[in-house]
């Protein structure tokens, strides 16, 4: 998907869709003969609007499968294995070697060789089989809408989040603004879930979530404003392109990349990362759930696959947060080109841009996991003090620093 080979995923998919529809049209025209309705169907399929809509559906499907089936399962596996090792235990072990048809498996007792990647799939199948229970006095419509709002708003982030210079659904000039707007919709779903369940635990968890996410959304946006002042753009692709150059060269083989974390935006990087941890509701900022004191916070009344959706999409929000941090401050998908392959006369890097991007994402995810399982939870009053009294003044300072460096060139 790197730009030298596929500069635009939508354009490539549109060419393929047009070719397939052309074949279908030929078949329809051959079968239609003197029948006008069939010829009219063939003409309608050849319209540019129809081809564009079908292409968008295919591109969205590709990105959703890439995000959920592959990367979501991988991030879930990374966390479950990593915190198990931090607790000195094996953790999940069900893998492809656990299936009963292998000759070394005992009858009715499959082995647990492997690393446990299929455990996430097994848990998903288990949740699908469980009953979805709606509380008797709950606001049924709002109770059912909340998981959909959380899931859809999270998937909206990936509509404009590029995975490389050519792997994206849509490249918007205001892409970062769209991503932040999509992030801001999920707290509304959390508040709705806490209120609609008619449960005191969920209500307290929802109010805690609203108070915390509001206090951390402001410094998060201010940190992005500081970066926009420094870079002059809200386009994620352009932000990565600005960082794809050496900053300082130590000799001839070890250049320091011009990532914004290595410059005046280091303060903004810290503020944005802390705010993102709060947005993900991870320890030390997981007070909206706080299962030790609130049962399970605003998710207490959810069961079955509805609980699976809201729980899995927390990992998906962590994936989106790590990707956004990587794009804004860690160079995105830029990386060294060790060697290239020639594909039709086009030089293609031997290590694709997506691999460099995923390495940064998984490194950040592992860091957040280690942090979550290494520090204690912060009280709600301390959380609000950190957001309002610490991060907001520091984020304003980051804007002043960015403006000063912008003026000085």
TIMIKOL-904288 format. One line per 10 residues: for each residue x, y, z of C-alpha. Coordinates in nm, 2 decimals. Layout:
<nodes>
X/Y/Z; ...
</nodes>
This chain:
<nodes>
0.00/0.00/0.00; 0.30/0.23/0.00; 0.28/0.53/-0.22; 0.54/0.42/-0.48; 0.33/0.11/-0.56; -0.03/0.22/-0.47; -0.05/0.60/-0.43; -0.42/0.59/-0.36; -0.62/0.29/-0.24; -0.95/0.44/-0.36
-0.82/0.51/-0.71; -0.68/0.16/-0.74; -1.01/0.00/-0.61; -1.21/0.22/-0.85; -1.01/0.10/-1.15; -1.07/-0.26/-1.04; -1.44/-0.20/-0.98; -1.48/-0.03/-1.32; -1.32/-0.33/-1.48; -1.54/-0.58/-1.31
-1.86/-0.38/-1.38; -1.74/-0.36/-1.74; -1.74/-0.74/-1.76; -2.08/-0.75/-1.60; -2.21/-0.50/-1.85; -2.08/-0.71/-2.14; -2.26/-1.01/-2.00; -2.58/-0.81/-1.96; -2.57/-0.67/-2.31; -2.50/-1.01/-2.45
-2.80/-1.16/-2.27; -3.04/-0.87/-2.32; -3.08/-0.88/-2.70; -3.39/-0.67/-2.78; -3.50/-0.64/-2.41; -3.46/-0.27/-2.32; -3.48/-0.31/-1.93; -3.17/-0.53/-1.92; -2.98/-0.28/-2.13; -3.10/0.00/-1.91
-2.96/-0.20/-1.61; -2.62/-0.23/-1.78; -2.62/0.14/-1.86; -2.71/0.22/-1.50; -2.43/0.01/-1.36; -2.18/0.20/-1.58; -2.26/0.53/-1.43; -1.97/0.70/-1.25; -2.18/0.76/-0.94; -2.26/0.39/-0.91
-1.89/0.29/-0.95; -1.79/0.55/-0.69; -2.04/0.43/-0.43; -1.94/0.06/-0.48; -1.58/0.16/-0.46; -1.63/0.34/-0.13; -1.81/0.04/0.01; -1.52/-0.19/-0.09; -1.26/0.05/0.05; -1.45/0.09/0.38
-1.48/-0.29/0.41; -1.11/-0.34/0.35; -1.01/-0.08/0.62; -1.27/-0.22/0.87; -1.14/-0.57/0.82; -0.78/-0.45/0.85; -0.86/-0.26/1.17; -1.09/-0.51/1.35; -1.00/-0.86/1.23; -0.62/-0.82/1.23
-0.51/-0.52/1.44; -0.78/-0.53/1.70; -0.72/-0.90/1.77; -0.35/-0.84/1.78; -0.37/-0.55/2.03; -0.61/-0.75/2.25; -0.36/-1.04/2.24; -0.07/-0.81/2.32; -0.24/-0.67/2.63; -0.36/-1.00/2.76
-0.03/-1.18/2.72; 0.17/-0.88/2.84; -0.02/-0.82/3.17; -0.02/-1.19/3.23; 0.36/-1.19/3.21; 0.37/-0.89/3.44; 0.17/-1.10/3.69; 0.40/-1.40/3.64; 0.15/-1.62/3.47; 0.10/-1.76/3.12
-0.24/-1.60/3.04; -0.44/-1.70/2.74; -0.31/-2.02/2.57; -0.58/-2.13/2.32; -0.43/-2.13/1.97; -0.46/-2.32/1.64; -0.27/-2.61/1.81; -0.56/-2.64/2.06; -0.80/-2.76/1.79; -0.90/-3.13/1.84
-0.81/-3.27/1.50; -0.43/-3.27/1.56; -0.29/-3.62/1.62; -0.10/-3.53/1.94; -0.42/-3.40/2.11; -0.59/-3.63/2.36; -0.95/-3.73/2.31; -1.18/-3.46/2.45; -0.89/-3.28/2.60; -0.71/-3.05/2.35
-0.36/-2.94/2.42; -0.28/-2.57/2.49; 0.03/-2.54/2.29; 0.08/-2.20/2.13; 0.05/-1.84/2.22; -0.33/-1.80/2.26; -0.41/-1.58/1.96; -0.74/-1.77/1.90; -0.86/-1.69/2.26; -1.00/-1.36/2.15
-1.20/-1.53/1.88; -1.32/-1.79/2.13; -1.43/-1.52/2.37; -1.62/-1.34/2.09; -1.81/-1.66/2.00; -1.89/-1.71/2.37; -2.03/-1.35/2.40; -2.24/-1.40/2.09; -2.41/-1.70/2.25; -2.49/-1.52/2.57
-2.83/-1.35/2.62; -2.86/-0.97/2.58; -3.05/-0.86/2.89; -3.22/-0.52/2.91; -3.31/-0.39/3.26; -3.68/-0.37/3.33; -3.70/0.00/3.40; -3.43/0.11/3.16; -3.48/0.35/2.88; -3.47/0.08/2.62
-3.40/0.29/2.31; -3.12/0.49/2.46; -2.98/0.17/2.63; -2.95/0.00/2.29; -2.83/0.31/2.10; -2.53/0.37/2.33; -2.31/0.07/2.22; -2.39/0.16/1.85; -2.29/0.52/1.91; -1.96/0.42/2.08
-1.88/0.17/1.80; -1.97/0.39/1.51; -1.79/0.69/1.64; -1.48/0.48/1.69; -1.50/0.34/1.34; -1.54/0.70/1.21; -1.19/0.77/1.33; -1.05/0.52/1.09; -1.24/0.67/0.79; -0.97/0.94/0.77
-0.69/0.79/0.97; -0.41/0.69/0.71; -0.21/0.38/0.77; 0.05/0.48/0.51; 0.09/0.73/0.23; -0.16/0.54/0.02; -0.37/0.33/0.26; -0.67/0.53/0.37; -1.04/0.57/0.30; -1.04/0.95/0.26
-0.76/1.21/0.28; -0.92/1.53/0.43; -0.74/1.86/0.47; -0.90/1.88/0.81; -0.85/1.51/0.89; -0.71/1.57/1.24; -1.01/1.79/1.33; -1.25/1.51/1.20; -1.07/1.25/1.41; -1.09/1.47/1.73
-1.46/1.53/1.66; -1.52/1.15/1.62; -1.34/1.09/1.95; -1.56/1.34/2.12; -1.88/1.14/2.04; -1.80/0.83/2.24; -1.82/1.02/2.58; -2.17/1.11/2.49; -2.25/0.74/2.44; -2.10/0.66/2.77
-2.31/0.92/2.95; -2.62/0.79/2.77; -2.54/0.44/2.88; -2.49/0.54/3.24; -2.82/0.73/3.25; -3.04/0.49/3.05; -2.97/0.17/3.25; -3.16/0.31/3.56; -2.88/0.18/3.79; -2.70/0.39/4.05
-2.37/0.23/3.97; -2.40/0.30/3.60; -2.52/0.65/3.67; -2.22/0.74/3.89; -1.99/0.58/3.63; -2.14/0.78/3.35; -2.11/1.11/3.55; -1.76/1.03/3.64; -1.68/0.96/3.27; -1.84/1.29/3.16
-1.65/1.49/3.42; -1.32/1.32/3.34; -1.34/1.32/2.96; -1.45/1.68/2.95; -1.16/1.79/3.17; -0.91/1.61/2.94; -1.06/1.69/2.61; -0.97/2.06/2.65; -0.59/2.01/2.70; -0.60/1.74/2.42
-0.74/1.99/2.17; -0.51/2.27/2.29; -0.21/2.04/2.24; -0.33/1.98/1.88; -0.37/2.35/1.84; -0.01/2.40/1.94; 0.10/2.14/1.68; -0.12/2.31/1.41; 0.04/2.65/1.49; 0.38/2.48/1.45
0.31/2.28/1.13; 0.04/2.50/0.97; -0.18/2.21/0.86; -0.44/1.97/0.99; -0.38/1.71/0.71; -0.23/1.39/0.87; -0.05/1.30/0.55; 0.12/1.64/0.53; 0.21/1.62/0.90; 0.39/1.29/0.85
0.56/1.42/0.53; 0.70/1.71/0.73; 0.87/1.47/0.97; 1.01/1.24/0.70; 1.36/1.40/0.70; 1.67/1.38/0.92; 1.70/1.64/1.20; 2.06/1.58/1.32; 2.30/1.33/1.16; 2.54/1.15/1.40
2.80/1.05/1.14; 2.68/0.91/0.81; 2.47/0.62/0.93; 2.27/0.73/1.23; 2.05/1.03/1.16; 1.80/1.15/1.42; 1.46/1.19/1.25; 1.28/1.52/1.26; 0.99/1.38/1.47; 0.81/1.65/1.66
0.87/1.47/1.98; 1.24/1.57/1.95; 1.16/1.94/1.92; 0.96/2.22/2.07; 0.65/2.00/2.06; 0.78/1.76/2.33; 0.56/1.93/2.59; 0.26/1.89/2.36; 0.34/1.53/2.31; 0.33/1.46/2.69
0.01/1.65/2.73; -0.16/1.48/2.44; -0.04/1.13/2.55; -0.18/1.18/2.91; -0.51/1.31/2.77; -0.53/1.01/2.54; -0.48/0.78/2.83; -0.78/0.94/3.00; -0.98/0.92/2.67; -0.91/0.55/2.66
-1.02/0.52/3.03; -0.71/0.33/3.12; -0.54/0.31/3.46; -0.45/0.54/3.62; -0.76/0.72/3.47; -1.01/0.43/3.46; -1.23/0.58/3.73; -1.55/0.56/3.52; -1.53/0.18/3.55; -1.34/0.14/3.88
-1.47/-0.22/3.91; -1.33/-0.24/4.27; -1.59/0.02/4.38; -1.85/0.05/4.11; -1.90/-0.31/4.01; -1.82/-0.23/3.64; -1.91/0.14/3.61; -2.13/0.24/3.32; -2.11/-0.11/3.16; -2.26/-0.29/3.47
-2.60/-0.36/3.30; -2.46/-0.46/2.96; -2.44/-0.83/2.88; -2.37/-1.06/2.59; -2.24/-0.91/2.27; -2.34/-0.56/2.37; -2.09/-0.58/2.65; -1.84/-0.73/2.41; -1.88/-0.44/2.17; -1.83/-0.17/2.43
-1.54/-0.37/2.58; -1.36/-0.45/2.25; -1.40/-0.10/2.12; -1.20/0.03/2.42; -0.91/-0.16/2.26; -1.00/-0.01/1.93; -0.99/0.34/2.07; -0.65/0.26/2.21; -0.54/0.15/1.86; -0.67/0.48/1.72
-0.50/0.68/2.00; -0.17/0.51/1.94; -0.20/0.57/1.57; -0.28/0.94/1.62; 0.01/0.99/1.86; 0.24/0.82/1.60; 0.11/1.05/1.32; 0.14/1.37/1.52; 0.46/1.32/1.70; 0.65/1.00/1.60
0.68/1.03/1.23; 0.38/0.82/1.14; 0.48/0.55/0.88; 0.81/0.71/0.78; 1.11/0.48/0.83; 1.45/0.39/0.67; 1.45/0.24/0.33; 1.71/-0.04/0.36; 1.66/-0.16/0.00; 1.40/-0.16/-0.27
1.24/-0.41/-0.50; 1.15/-0.33/-0.86; 0.79/-0.40/-0.94; 0.71/-0.31/-1.30; 0.99/-0.07/-1.30; 0.86/0.10/-0.98; 1.09/0.10/-0.67; 0.91/-0.04/-0.37; 1.06/-0.05/-0.02; 1.14/-0.40/0.11
0.98/-0.29/0.44; 0.64/-0.14/0.37; 0.53/0.18/0.53; 0.25/-0.01/0.71; 0.50/-0.22/0.90; 0.68/0.09/1.04; 0.35/0.24/1.14; 0.23/-0.08/1.31; 0.56/-0.11/1.50; 0.51/0.23/1.65
0.14/0.15/1.73; 0.22/-0.17/1.91; 0.51/-0.02/2.09; 0.29/0.26/2.23; 0.01/0.00/2.31; 0.26/-0.21/2.50; 0.38/0.10/2.69; 0.02/0.19/2.79; -0.04/-0.17/2.90; 0.27/-0.17/3.12
0.17/0.17/3.26; -0.18/0.05/3.33; -0.07/-0.26/3.53; 0.21/-0.08/3.71; 0.06/0.23/3.87; -0.24/0.27/4.11; -0.57/0.43/4.02; -0.61/0.81/4.07; -0.90/0.94/4.27; -1.17/1.14/4.09
-1.07/1.47/4.25; -0.71/1.41/4.17; -0.80/1.33/3.81; -0.99/1.66/3.77; -0.71/1.86/3.94; -0.46/1.71/3.69; -0.68/1.80/3.40; -0.79/2.15/3.49; -0.50/2.28/3.70; -0.20/2.11/3.53
-0.26/2.01/3.18; -0.46/2.31/3.06; -0.19/2.57/3.17; 0.08/2.35/3.02; -0.11/2.32/2.70; -0.14/2.70/2.68; 0.24/2.71/2.74; 0.29/2.47/2.45; 0.09/2.70/2.22; 0.31/2.99/2.32
0.62/2.79/2.26; 0.49/2.68/1.92; 0.40/3.04/1.82; 0.74/3.16/1.93; 0.92/2.90/1.72; 0.69/2.97/1.43; 0.77/3.34/1.44; 1.14/3.27/1.47; 1.12/3.03/1.17
</nodes>
